[in-house]
């Protein structure tokens, strides 16, 4: 493996499904040696989450497990538990997302782990924390519902909708990775490990940013606005001659440019739309007027017409079109990983650009227990 900024960092990854594996994959992309501990029979739950499949494996699992090694251990087996304990002793970082108390039952809880390894960075990912919410199951859909995200997402009031991906898990994984990097910095300076706790509900509330702050600061409980924005207009989806298109006007200058592109000077001169606050107050009338114009051309025509004027806009792409766009812009959204048999997997690239130590893609997502022989020999030595 080529060196990365985290080369030499050993991560004992007891996590499964999405939040923790996403975080550990980010660390692995940056050079950490991530050892994925899995049950010898079932492995990570996502190994069975298909279709779709690629090369006989669930793409869900493949999406968040590259650059790792798989160690098959049954923690109920005395010898395997001894090996897991030795891994904890040698690791720099430990990830786990079991229900609170599970790791303690195996003698691998945070207090025991720090007795074994005082410098260990121990990261626990839960659904609702380790207190009163410890017994609650932490499924992304559930968090989206009870955490307020679905209350602001959907086509119309009374029609809540989840996001099209397990977004809360991904956001939690990002927060966990940031916490681990901060704790490693502290450990390198002091020698002290620490316990990082992140939970899905708190990460979602933090990620609701302006919507959450509108409540905490002004007592405003937002509702579903469809594709509109609570504080900006026009900022929504409009129909065109062939497919939907987004217009995201963020200031008065952009609105003036939009009116120019629409050949609609009457909108620019209408006092109802003079400022952003005015436009938000009269958003229905504004959207109706813009919609009449947008239906006369295709999305591509409007993009070519409005973009040079400085109007933020674009068609609603599917994933194939989104990847095509990224490739057209030279963003390299794909990461090819070659397996031991010479077969390639086209995964999604890590979006972090580092000028001297960029992410690397040198190990395909491991098959269940693929590295157990070598790793157990190392742990038993």
URGIGI-V955230 format. One record per pair of residues at least 24 apart in sequence whose C-alpha atoms are under 8 Angstrom apart, sorted by the first residue. I is the first residue (numbers start at 1). GAP is how many residues later the second one is. D is the distance in Angstrom with one decimal. If there is no record, write none. Layout:
I_GAP_D ; I_GAP_D
This chain:
1_30_8.0 ; 1_361_6.6 ; 2_29_7.6 ; 2_358_7.6 ; 3_28_6.1 ; 3_354_7.6 ; 4_26_5.2 ; 4_27_4.3 ; 4_28_7.7 ; 4_353_5.3 ; 4_354_7.1 ; 4_355_7.2 ; 4_356_7.8 ; 5_25_5.9 ; 5_26_6.1 ; 5_352_6.1 ; 6_24_5.6 ; 6_25_4.7 ; 6_26_4.9 ; 7_24_4.5 ; 7_25_5.1 ; 7_26_7.2 ; 8_24_6.4 ; 8_25_7.0 ; 9_24_6.1 ; 9_82_7.6 ; 9_83_5.9 ; 9_84_7.5 ; 10_24_6.1 ; 10_25_7.5 ; 10_80_7.7 ; 10_81_5.0 ; 10_82_5.2 ; 10_83_6.4 ; 11_24_6.0 ; 11_80_5.8 ; 11_81_6.0 ; 11_82_4.7 ; 11_83_5.7 ; 11_84_7.5 ; 12_24_6.6 ; 12_25_7.2 ; 12_75_6.7 ; 12_76_6.6 ; 12_79_6.0 ; 12_80_7.9 ; 12_81_6.1 ; 12_82_4.7 ; 12_83_6.4 ; 13_24_5.9 ; 13_81_5.9 ; 13_82_4.9 ; 13_83_6.6 ; 14_24_7.2 ; 14_80_7.3 ; 14_81_5.6 ; 14_82_4.8 ; 14_83_7.2 ; 15_80_5.8 ; 15_81_4.6 ; 15_82_5.2 ; 15_83_7.4 ; 16_28_5.5 ; 16_29_6.8 ; 16_30_7.8 ; 16_80_8.0 ; 16_81_7.0 ; 17_27_6.4 ; 17_28_6.0 ; 17_29_5.6 ; 17_44_7.7 ; 18_46_7.1 ; 18_151_6.1 ; 18_152_7.1 ; 18_155_7.8 ; 19_106_7.7 ; 19_150_4.5 ; 19_151_5.6 ; 19_152_7.8 ; 19_153_5.9 ; 19_154_4.5 ; 20_75_6.7 ; 20_76_7.1 ; 20_77_6.7 ; 20_105_6.9 ; 20_153_5.6 ; 20_156_7.7 ; 21_43_5.9 ; 21_44_6.4 ; 21_152_7.7 ; 22_42_5.1 ; 22_43_7.3 ; 22_148_6.8 ; 22_151_5.7 ; 22_152_7.8 ; 23_150_4.5 ; 23_151_6.0 ; 23_153_6.4 ; 23_154_5.2 ; 24_71_7.9 ; 24_153_7.3 ; 25_39_6.0 ; 25_40_5.7 ; 25_41_6.3 ; 25_42_6.9 ; 25_43_7.4 ; 26_151_7.5 ; 26_324_7.4 ; 27_150_7.3 ; 28_38_7.7 ; 28_39_5.6 ; 28_40_6.6 ; 29_37_7.9 ; 29_38_6.4 ; 29_321_7.4 ; 29_330_5.0 ; 29_331_5.5 ; 29_332_6.6 ; 30_327_7.7 ; 30_328_7.1 ; 30_329_5.1 ; 30_330_6.8 ; 31_328_7.6 ; 31_329_7.5 ; 33_34_8.0 ; 33_35_6.9 ; 33_36_7.8 ; 34_33_7.4 ; 34_34_5.0 ; 34_35_6.3 ; 35_33_6.0 ; 35_34_4.9 ; 35_35_6.0 ; 35_36_6.5 ; 36_32_6.5 ; 36_33_5.8 ; 36_34_4.7 ; 36_35_5.8 ; 37_33_6.1 ; 37_34_4.9 ; 37_35_5.9 ; 37_36_6.4 ; 38_32_7.0 ; 38_33_6.2 ; 38_34_4.9 ; 38_35_6.0 ; 38_36_7.7 ; 38_330_7.5 ; 38_331_7.5 ; 39_33_5.5 ; 39_34_5.4 ; 39_35_5.4 ; 39_36_7.9 ; 40_32_4.7 ; 40_33_5.8 ; 40_34_6.3 ; 40_328_7.3 ; 40_329_6.7 ; 43_29_7.6 ; 43_325_6.3 ; 62_285_7.9 ; 62_303_5.7 ; 63_284_6.7 ; 63_285_7.5 ; 64_301_7.9 ; 65_299_7.8 ; 65_300_4.8 ; 65_301_7.3 ; 66_295_7.4 ; 66_297_6.0 ; 66_298_5.0 ; 66_299_3.9 ; 66_300_7.1 ; 67_294_6.5 ; 67_295_6.2 ; 67_296_4.4 ; 67_297_6.0 ; 67_298_6.3 ; 67_299_8.0 ; 68_295_6.8 ; 68_296_7.7 ; 68_297_6.3 ; 68_298_6.4 ; 69_296_7.9 ; 69_297_5.9 ; 69_301_7.2 ; 69_302_5.8 ; 70_296_5.8 ; 70_297_6.9 ; 70_298_6.0 ; 70_299_5.0 ; 70_300_5.6 ; 70_301_5.3 ; 70_302_6.5 ; 71_297_7.6 ; 71_298_5.0 ; 71_299_7.1 ; 71_300_5.8 ; 71_301_4.5 ; 71_304_6.8 ; 71_305_7.9 ; 72_296_6.9 ; 72_297_4.6 ; 72_300_5.9 ; 75_31_7.0 ; 76_30_7.9 ; 81_25_7.6 ; 83_293_7.1 ; 83_296_6.0 ; 83_297_7.1 ; 86_293_6.3 ; 87_292_6.7 ; 88_25_6.7 ; 88_28_7.5 ; 88_29_7.2 ; 89_24_7.4 ; 89_27_5.5 ; 89_28_5.2 ; 90_27_7.5 ; 91_29_6.8 ; 92_27_7.1 ; 92_28_5.2 ; 92_29_6.2 ; 93_27_5.7 ; 93_28_4.6 ; 93_29_5.8 ; 93_30_7.5 ; 93_87_7.7 ; 94_26_7.2 ; 94_27_6.2 ; 94_28_4.8 ; 94_29_5.9 ; 95_27_6.3 ; 95_28_4.9 ; 95_29_6.1 ; 95_30_7.7 ; 96_27_6.4 ; 96_28_5.2 ; 96_29_6.3 ; 97_27_5.7 ; 97_28_4.6 ; 97_29_5.8 ; 98_27_7.6 ; 98_28_7.2 ; 99_27_6.7 ; 99_35_6.8 ; 99_36_7.2 ; 100_26_7.4 ; 100_30_5.7 ; 100_34_5.9 ; 100_35_7.8 ; 110_85_7.0 ; 114_79_7.5 ; 118_73_7.9 ; 118_74_6.4 ; 118_75_5.7 ; 119_68_6.4 ; 119_72_5.7 ; 119_73_4.8 ; 119_74_3.9 ; 119_75_7.5 ; 120_72_7.6 ; 120_73_4.6 ; 120_74_6.7 ; 121_59_6.8 ; 121_62_6.4 ; 121_63_6.8 ; 121_66_7.8 ; 121_72_4.9 ; 121_73_5.2 ; 121_74_6.2 ; 121_75_7.4 ; 122_71_7.5 ; 122_72_6.2 ; 122_73_4.9 ; 122_74_6.0 ; 123_53_7.3 ; 123_57_7.2 ; 123_72_5.9 ; 123_73_4.5 ; 123_74_5.9 ; 123_75_7.7 ; 124_71_7.6 ; 124_72_6.1 ; 124_73_5.0 ; 124_74_6.4 ; 125_51_7.6 ; 125_72_6.1 ; 125_73_5.1 ; 125_74_5.5 ; 125_75_7.7 ; 126_71_7.8 ; 126_72_6.5 ; 126_73_4.6 ; 126_74_6.5 ; 127_72_5.0 ; 127_73_4.8 ; 127_74_6.4 ; 128_71_5.5 ; 128_72_6.3 ; 128_73_5.7 ; 128_74_7.7 ; 129_68_7.7 ; 129_69_7.3 ; 129_70_5.4 ; 138_62_7.2 ; 140_26_5.8 ; 140_27_7.6 ; 140_28_6.0 ; 140_29_6.2 ; 140_60_7.8 ; 141_25_7.3 ; 143_25_7.4 ; 143_57_6.9 ; 143_58_6.1 ; 143_61_7.9 ; 144_24_7.1 ; 144_60_7.8 ; 147_54_5.9 ; 147_57_6.7 ; 147_58_6.7 ; 148_57_7.8 ; 149_55_7.7 ; 149_59_7.4 ; 151_71_7.8 ; 151_72_5.9 ; 151_73_6.1 ; 152_70_6.6 ; 152_71_5.0 ; 152_72_4.2 ; 152_73_6.8 ; 153_71_5.6 ; 153_72_7.4 ; 153_73_6.6 ; 154_70_6.0 ; 154_71_7.3 ; 154_72_5.3 ; 154_73_7.9 ; 155_69_7.3 ; 155_70_7.1 ; 155_71_4.2 ; 155_72_7.1 ; 156_68_5.8 ; 156_69_6.2 ; 156_70_5.4 ; 157_66_6.8 ; 157_67_5.1 ; 157_68_7.0 ; 158_66_7.7 ; 159_65_7.9 ; 160_64_7.4 ; 168_32_6.4 ; 168_35_7.3 ; 168_36_6.0 ; 169_31_6.8 ; 171_32_6.7 ; 171_33_7.4 ; 171_36_7.6 ; 172_26_7.0 ; 172_27_7.0 ; 172_28_5.8 ; 172_31_5.6 ; 172_32_7.7 ; 175_28_7.3 ; 230_50_7.7 ; 231_46_7.7 ; 231_49_6.6 ; 232_44_6.4 ; 232_45_7.7 ; 232_47_7.8 ; 232_48_6.1 ; 233_43_6.3 ; 233_46_5.6 ; 233_47_5.3 ; 233_50_6.6 ; 234_45_7.2 ; 234_46_7.7 ; 234_49_7.2 ; 234_52_7.4 ; 234_53_7.0 ; 238_52_8.0 ; 238_53_6.0 ; 238_56_7.0 ; 239_52_6.7 ; 239_55_6.5 ; 239_56_6.1 ; 240_51_8.0 ; 240_54_5.1 ; 240_55_4.2 ; 240_56_6.7 ; 240_57_6.0 ; 240_58_5.5 ; 240_59_5.8 ; 241_53_7.4 ; 241_54_4.9 ; 241_55_5.8 ; 241_56_5.1 ; 241_57_4.6 ; 241_58_7.0 ; 242_55_7.9 ; 242_56_5.3 ; 242_57_6.6 ; 243_55_7.2 ; 243_56_6.3 ; 243_72_7.2 ; 243_73_7.5 ; 244_55_7.1 ; 244_71_6.0 ; 244_72_5.8 ; 245_54_6.1 ; 245_68_7.1 ; 245_69_5.6 ; 245_70_4.1 ; 245_71_5.5 ; 246_67_5.3 ; 246_68_5.4 ; 246_69_6.0 ; 246_70_6.8 ; 247_64_7.6 ; 247_65_6.1 ; 247_66_4.5 ; 247_67_6.9 ; 248_63_7.6 ; 248_64_5.4 ; 248_65_6.1 ; 249_62_6.7 ; 249_63_6.3 ; 251_25_6.8 ; 252_24_6.7 ; 254_56_6.6 ; 254_57_5.6 ; 254_58_8.0 ; 255_56_7.7 ; 257_49_7.9 ; 257_52_5.9 ; 257_53_6.9 ; 257_54_6.5 ; 258_48_6.8 ; 258_51_7.7 ; 258_53_6.0 ; 261_44_6.6 ; 261_45_5.7 ; 261_48_7.3 ; 262_28_7.9 ; 262_31_6.5 ; 262_32_7.8 ; 335_26_6.9 ; 336_25_7.2 ; 337_24_5.8 ; 337_25_6.2 ; 337_26_6.4 ; 337_27_5.4 ; 338_24_7.2 ; 338_25_7.0 ; 338_26_6.3 ; 339_24_6.9 ; 339_25_5.5
